[in-house]
Every structure is written in structure tokens, then in C-alpha cells.
Amino acid sequence: MKMLVIVFRESLVEQIHALLTKYEVAAYSELHNVTGKGATGLTSQFFLAPTTNRMILTAVSDQLAYRLIDVFTRFRSEQESATGDGIVPLHVFVLPCEQVV
């Protein structure tokens, strides 16, 4: 089992949810208004510049994890090609996961 941590800009929420639905991810936790600083710049909650992120955590089988990593990799590449921007604000991390309770 793997834990995927998916961090993305709020503007991508509909596309990310659509991908999770398409690949039948049935359970996840979603954190709203995630702020920080990284490769795509500073995120903030200021009303003049609402650029917050969301974070989704989902525990899935190894097989599904690797399918999703491939899907998100292709999605990010397609977004970069379509927008011409250097880095699309989407990052996916994978961690080993074991349910204990």
C-alpha cells in the first residue's frame, strides 16, 4: 500500500477531482487553504492574491499508486505544453503506507 500526497493549486481542483474519479479513488482526505513556498512560488491566503493550494492524501494499492503517478505525470506535462509555463503547480509524493488500526 502507498500513500499519495497530492499538492496542487486551487485552480486545478476540478481537473484533479476528475482524475481521481476516473481512476476510482474511493477514499481520500483533502486539506484546503494549504500555504507555503516552493518551486512554483509563494502561496498565500490574502484576499488580494488568493493563490492557496489544496492537499489530498490517499492510501491506495501499489498498482493503483503507480497508475496514478503516471496519470499525474502526463497531466502535468499536458498542462505545461498547453500553457507554455515552466512549472505547473502540481506535485505528487509517494510514501510507504501500512494501516495499523
C-alpha positions in Angstrom: 0.0 0.0 0.0 1.2 3.5 -0.8 0.2 7.0 0.5 0.0 9.6 -2.2 0.3 13.2 -1.2 -1.0 15.4 -4.0 -0.4 19.1 -3.6 -1.9 21.4 -6.2 -3.0 25.0 -6.8 -6.7 25.6 -6.1 -7.3 26.5 -9.7 -6.7 22.8 -10.7 -9.2 21.3 -8.2 -11.8 20.3 -10.8 -9.3 18.5 -13.0 -7.7 16.7 -10.1 -11.0 15.5 -8.7 -12.0 14.3 -12.2 -8.8 12.3 -12.5 -9.4 10.7 -9.0 -12.9 9.8 -10.0 -11.8 8.4 -13.4 -9.3 6.1 -11.7 -11.8 5.1 -9.0 -10.0 6.6 -6.0 -12.8 6.0 -3.5 -11.3 7.4 -0.3 -9.1 10.4 0.4 -8.6 13.3 2.8 -8.5 16.8 1.5 -6.9 19.8 3.1 -8.0 23.3 2.0 -6.1 26.6 2.1 -2.7 25.0 2.2 0.0 27.7 2.0 3.8 27.5 1.6 6.6 28.2 -0.7 8.1 26.0 -3.4 9.2 25.7 -7.0 6.0 27.4 -8.2 6.3 30.3 -5.8 4.7 31.6 -2.6 1.1 30.8 -1.8 -0.9 33.0 0.4 -4.4 33.4 1.8 -4.5 37.2 1.3 -7.8 38.2 -0.3 -6.0 40.4 -2.8 -4.0 37.4 -4.1 -5.8 34.1 -3.4 -3.3 31.6 -4.5 -3.8 28.8 -2.0 -3.1 25.2 -2.6 -5.0 22.0 -1.7 -3.5 18.8 -0.5 -5.1 15.4 -1.0 -3.8 12.3 0.9 -5.0 8.9 -0.3 -3.9 5.4 0.6 -4.1 3.1 -2.4 -2.7 -0.2 -3.6 0.8 -0.2 -5.0 -0.6 -0.9 -8.5 -3.1 2.0 -8.4 -0.4 4.3 -6.9 1.9 3.7 -9.9 -1.0 4.2 -12.4 -1.9 7.5 -10.7 1.7 8.7 -10.7 1.8 8.0 -14.4 -1.6 9.8 -14.9 -0.5 12.9 -12.9 2.9 13.0 -14.7 1.1 13.0 -18.1 -1.5 15.6 -16.8 1.3 17.9 -15.7 3.2 17.6 -19.0 0.0 18.3 -20.9 -0.7 21.4 -18.8 2.8 22.7 -19.3 2.5 22.2 -23.0 -0.9 23.9 -23.1 0.0 26.9 -21.0 3.7 27.3 -22.0 4.6 27.9 -18.4 7.7 26.3 -16.9 6.2 24.6 -13.9 2.6 23.7 -13.3 1.6 23.9 -9.6 1.1 20.2 -9.1 3.3 17.9 -7.1 2.8 14.2 -6.1 4.7 12.4 -3.4 4.6 8.7 -2.6 5.2 7.2 0.9 5.0 3.6 2.1 1.8 3.1 4.0 0.6 0.5 6.4 -2.8 0.5 8.0 -2.5 -0.4 11.7 -6.0 0.2 13.1 
